[in-house]
């Protein structure tokens, strides 16, 4: 009996070790998923650097997520001239993985309700419904932005914080042509894929909250990796009263 007990001990330790390793892998995978949700398309090197993992370790997790259908890999878009060699690959969460990150309950019911509204009330009724749905979000974000001031870019940063609190995983940044607001998660992506009026109503809310005209460049609902809204640079006033300088505003896709 003593020998049998002794023989059983290594097996017990092995099982415990395996369980711990699996738990660690799952925790790391959750962290990779969260980073991809927040940042959108990201290279393996960027993920490894953020998580303190070696290239081999991050590759192991990404390979497992690719096999499970949680991420897809595509070539990184490089603007302007690029060096020799193939572009680095970026990794993006699949829609199935996004679903597990957010609250997408009652999507089918919401889509069915909007189809009924469209049949009985037409496109205008759907637009009115969409505007009503985002009105409460607008009110909450406006309250959170009380101290943001009047500068559109500063307001965009405050709005990003308010949207993140609402579950949109948003961030704002300054680019050469002004600024951009990125939302890495959309709670209504499935419904908005069929009814873009939801995206349009949200864009109008962003415009009102930022205080200037904005342009939506990409949406998760249409298959992009992130919802990207461009905030044009504000024209500078010339010394003469009533005249403005002729700033040229260019827009580029920044989500891939």
Secondary structure, DSSP 8 states (H G I E B T S, - for coil): -HHHHHHHHHHHHHHHHHHHHHHHHHHHHHHHHHHHHHHSSEEHHHHHHHHT--HHHHHHHHHHHHHTTSEEEEE----S---SS---EEEEE-HHHHHHHS--TTHHHHHHHHHHHHHHHHHHHHHHHHHHHHHHHHHHHHHHTTTS-S-HHHHHHHHHHHHHHTT--EEEEEETTEEEEEES--TTHHHHHH-THHHHHHHHHHHHHHTS-EEEEE-GGGT-SSEEEEEE----B-SSTT-B------------
